[in-house]
Each structure stands twice: as C-alpha cells, then as structure tokens.
C-alpha cells in the first residue's frame, strides 16, 4: 500500500472559493461562500466527511449510470471530453463532472449533454446545506455531492467523473465500483498535497484503482509504471497499458489514428483537440470505454473527431482576436506545470513558419521555471502577465526571473497585445494557468455551451 505523503505541522492554507476555479457569482455563489465558511480547521486526508453527507442525502453516488473515473496530472479534462464525445456519438446521454471551472461554476456539471442551470444547481446546493446542518465540509466535497445528486436525478447511459486532486483521498473516490478507471499522464504538481516525488504522486493517483475494475493508462516512465502495476496487482485490478495491452499509431500523414487491442482494430479520425499529446488522450478514452464492457456501436469511435474542451490549444476568435490587425492568430492553453510545458513543445515546434509570441501568467504555487523551459525555446518573445482577477497570480517580476530575465513585462494581456500589434503579423499563445485562461476567455467574450 502506498503511504500518504508526509504532512507539514500546519495544514495547507484554506482554499478560497476562487481557489476552486473562477470566482463564485450569483445565487449559486452566495450559497457556496456560506458553505466555504464550514471548511474544516484541520485537513485529515479522509473521505469521512463526504461519506457522512452522502449517507444523509440517501447515497446518490450509488444511483448513477455506469461511471468512468479519471485521474492523472495532465490530460484529465481532455480525456473526459473525448469520453463524452464518444458516448454522445453513440447516441447516449452523458453526465460529466469536471474541475475547475473557467468562468462559471455551472461548467463543472453537464447533465445528459447540457450544462446544469444556475437555478437547479442553486436548489441542490441549498438542499445540501440544509442536510449538512453546519457540519465541517469543504466546498469541493459539497460540489462533488451536488454532482452525484444531480446525476442521480436525471437518466443517462454514462457518467464521466474527473478527479479534483490526487485520487486516493479525492472526494470523487467515494465511488465504490466504476465501470472502468483511467489514469492520464503523471508529472510533478501539487507537491504539498501529493508528495515530492513522481512515485509518491503516482501512488496517490493510483488510489482510484478498485478491486476487479479495469484501469487503463497511457505511457509513463519506468518508476511511475512500476507504481501503477504494483497498486493494480495489489487490488486485483486489470491494468491496460498503452504500448502493451492497447496500441495507438498514426495512420499515414493525415492525423488519423489506428487503434488496436485484444478485441480488434479501429480506425479513428484525427482528434478534434489540437496537439500531439491529444492523440494519446483520445486513445486512452477509447481504450477505457473498450475495457468497461459497455456496448458501444461502431459509429461511437468517430466521436474523438468532435470532442471539444476549452483552453486546451484553443484558437480564440472573439473580442481579443478581432482587436488584433489582420494576419494574427491568438491561441490559449491552460497548461501550468512542467509536464504540460513538455506536451506543448512539439506543437509549438510546428509553428516555425512565423514568429511566436508567448504570454505567460502563472499561479504562485506552480513551478514557473519548469513550465517555461520547454516553451521558451520556441518563443520569439516571452511576456510575463497577470490579470487583476487572476487567483493567486504569480507576480510578473517572478515570471521574468524564472525566465532567466528573458521575459518582458506585459503587465496584462491587453497591454501585451497592444504592444505586439505594432509588430509584423504572428501567432500569440497565452498560457501558464487555468485561472489566467478563465480571465482570457472573459476578455474574449467566451461562454460555455
């Protein structure tokens, strides 16, 4: 059994509502801010609080359609988007719970294909508040309970549940027996909570593995794979690994893919999500659904060509983009750790046909130097930015220092774009933080659908 990471004498700082994504607003925000005051005085790394609350709610987590549970460091949201797209291509109603949100908390809950309304979410949160009756609870635990309650009240053929943080002690891990689990790429992130080594972090992610439930994973280094193999064997769970139990390869130069496992081969379209790493996320989604035992029609697999997921190599076409002169392209990516930087690098390398200006804004707790190292090599200029509403934004001076003094001070997205507009047409990538991504999408006039 993997041991929990050592804990500091003092508990981690209490996260604010904004720490769970963009700030909470409207009636939903009022309820969540009240619930945020019930945050436990001490983090005890257990699922007991949520299990008690769910029991009082009638255990809605036991009344869900077949569940795919997704953990990992990078690629969780993209894998969930592919799972949803495949399910919907099959004609299924699909529930999806993800985190964090970019602009509005309703983005976290997609019920049978549609985002939850603020009215329904508020009503469910108020119900949970009454049932909880002032007991210590975290906002993420409340939101997890809300997702389970919402999903239990609407019929669907599939539920896709993304882990919030880690896996073993994540609130979503109250799920006793999903149809299958998926573990995406693993790299250094959230070390204060998950441990300071890749093996410790892998052990926490592997905490979602359940006895007898197939667990599907992608490619990992030897030390991470050894942890996953050990934990799966200890729980008697089949482990299906990319390059072993399932294979994925390019089908020519068009971007289409060939997938193969012991059930046979599939021809997959070019993944809709941009970036070489997205092929692996699409393959992981296919392999997980194949392992789940759920019966999908042949046309379902074409869903990977229609997946949508904001702030993952997303080309902007709203207010920010139209403010630039003709010939410019604006792109957005929420990657924020060294693994995400490495995943971005091959995509940026293909952009050598014109200058690339990279605007970077990060959260204070992230490894700015580790993220910037693979990205900066492909940048014509690097700009440090921080938006006024960006949660726990790293000061631009710190980003400049992490870049080795190469980055210029924005200091904001709008100011940096205004300066760039005086240069010849080029591409701009805004990256480094999901919080910055949320602020960018606000500026661009984006709304989730």
Number of C-alpha atoms within 10 A of each C-alpha: 10 16 9 16 17 11 14 9 6 8 13 12 8 15 13 16 20 17 13 19 21 23 20 21 15 10 13 21 17 13 17 23 17 13 23 20 16 14 18 14 10 12 14 11 13 12 16 14 18 22 17 13 21 25 11 13 16 11 16 19 24 14 13 22 21 18 22 24 28 30 34 25 22 24 25 24 24 22 31 30 26 30 30 29 25 28 26 21 21 18 14 18 20 26 30 26 26 21 20 21 21 27 22 20 23 20 21 21 27 23 22 21 18 14 16 19 13 16 10 13 21 21 15 20 21 17 13 21 18 10 14 20 9 12 15 16 20 22 20 23 20 24 22 26 25 23 27 25 23 21 26 19 12 13 14 18 17 24 29 24 28 25 26 23 21 25 26 24 22 22 26 28 23 18 16 13 19 22 22 27 27 29 29 25 22 23 21 22 24 17 15 14 19 26 22 15 15 19 21 20 28 29 27 27 28 27 20 31 33 24 16 16 22 22 29 28 29 22 16 16 11 9 11 21 18 15 22 26 16 16 22 24 15 13 14 15 18 19 24 22 21 19 14 11 14 22 19 21 15 14 15 9 7 9 15 16 20 16 18 17 18 9 9 8 13 16 13 23 18 20 25 18 24 14 17 15 19 22 24 23 28 30 27 30 29 24 27 26 22 17 21 19 11 14 9 16 12 10 11 18 26 19 24 30 18 18 22 18 16 22 23 23 22 18 17 21 15 15 14 18 19 14 15 17 14 12 9 16 18 21 18 24 21 23 25 26 24 23 19 24 21 18 19 21 18 16 17 18 13 10 14 12 9 12 17 21 22 26 27 29 32 32 20 14 13 20 17 25 18 19 25 24 17 20 24 22 13 21 21 15 17 27 25 28 31 25 17 10 14 23 24 14 20 19 16 22 16 16 27 21 14 18 21 12 12 15 22 18 18 22 18 19 22 16 12 19 20 14 10 18 15 10 10 12 17 19 18 24 22 25 28 28 23 26 31 32 26 23 22 24 22 16 15 17 13 16 12 13 8
